[in-house]
Amino acid sequence: MIEAKQLSKSYGDHLALRNLDIYIGPGEIFALLGQNGAGKTTTINCFLGFVSPSSGDALIAGASVKDNPQESKKMLAYIPETVMLYPNLTGIENLAFFSSLAGFTYSEDQLKSFLSKAGLQTLAHTQRVGGFSKGMRQKVGIAIALAKKAKALFLDEPTSGLDPKASNEFSEILTELSAEGTAILMATHDIFRAKEVAHRVGIMKEGQLVSQLSANDLSANELEKLYLQTI
Ligand SMILES: Nc1ncnc2c1ncn2[C@@H]1O[C@H](COP(=O)(O)OP(=O)(O)OP(=O)(O)O)[C@@H](O)[C@H]1O
């Protein structure tokens, strides 16, 4: 579903991403760990079409992002660290707007059901987003992904700055999305959450994926140890 083939990206003479090969299947959650500057965001940006690879390919459901930008964008959703929404619009209005950009028109009841499924409390559906917490904004981001019927979901440090309860709720929603078949690539510094929510964990160093393992194979403490030895 989410696939990188020998994906590389240089900025000038700096090789930020080197020959990444990865496949994340439907329903799989892959967490990408690595220090600041390791190449995690660059990887995600290649899939989003925000940067074009220097060589290799990023594919969504077999469609190359660089060759089929429109087709691949329709299949994906992206949740950055801070989800950008229109502060003067309500939760429902934001969702209606972003769904319409993706070509979907929903009734108010359908929009509400996406927001509820994403975990946003009913009262907030009709409140302006300007007063939302970070966790609430992310739930709207998840609702947008649901409304877009995204097959692939990309997240860049989604739990950074969330309190433990919000972070836990967020992980539960990701698990539900994965159970419905969404392939998820998540860049994170949160080793505990990575171990908790992901099926597989990869560690990046200086643009290379140097380690890949099944999250079941070790405890959070062991993962942290491996991380510190690797980076
Ligand atoms: N637009 C750009 N122009 C030049 N260099 C860039 C650009 N974007 C990223 N880089 C460089 O590429 C390397 C990888 O950066 P990237 O943002 O992918 O790392 P990261 O693992 O996401 O880090 P962080 O955890 O801080 O978000 C870094 O050395 C960074 O300085």
The ligand as a Gaussian input file, in Angstrom:
#p B3LYP/6-31G(d) Opt

LIG

0 1
 N       14.076000      21.960000       2.405000
 C       15.276000      21.577000       2.845000
 N       16.395000      22.143000       2.361000
 C       17.617000      21.745000       2.770000
 N       17.840000      20.766000       3.681000
 C       16.762000      20.165000       4.202000
 C       15.421000      20.533000       3.821000
 N       14.554000      19.754000       4.506000
 C       15.310000      18.943000       5.287000
 N       16.613000      19.182000       5.107000
 C       17.742000      18.473000       5.752000
 O       17.559000      17.094000       5.504000
 C       17.906000      16.322000       6.652000
 C       16.708000      15.473000       7.063000
 O       15.699000      16.340000       7.607000
 P       14.259000      15.814000       8.049000
 O       13.438000      17.016000       8.345000
 O       13.764000      14.854000       7.054000
 O       14.621000      15.034000       9.399000
 P       13.669000      14.489000      10.539000
 O       14.147000      13.121000      10.853000
 O       12.249000      14.639000      10.143000
 O       13.978000      15.456000      11.754000
 P       12.993000      16.020000      12.926000
 O       12.859000      14.896000      13.900000
 O       13.761000      17.175000      13.469000
 O       11.703000      16.417000      12.284000
 C       18.359000      17.314000       7.714000
 O       19.766000      17.400000       7.655000
 C       17.726000      18.614000       7.269000
 O       18.494000      19.719000       7.683000

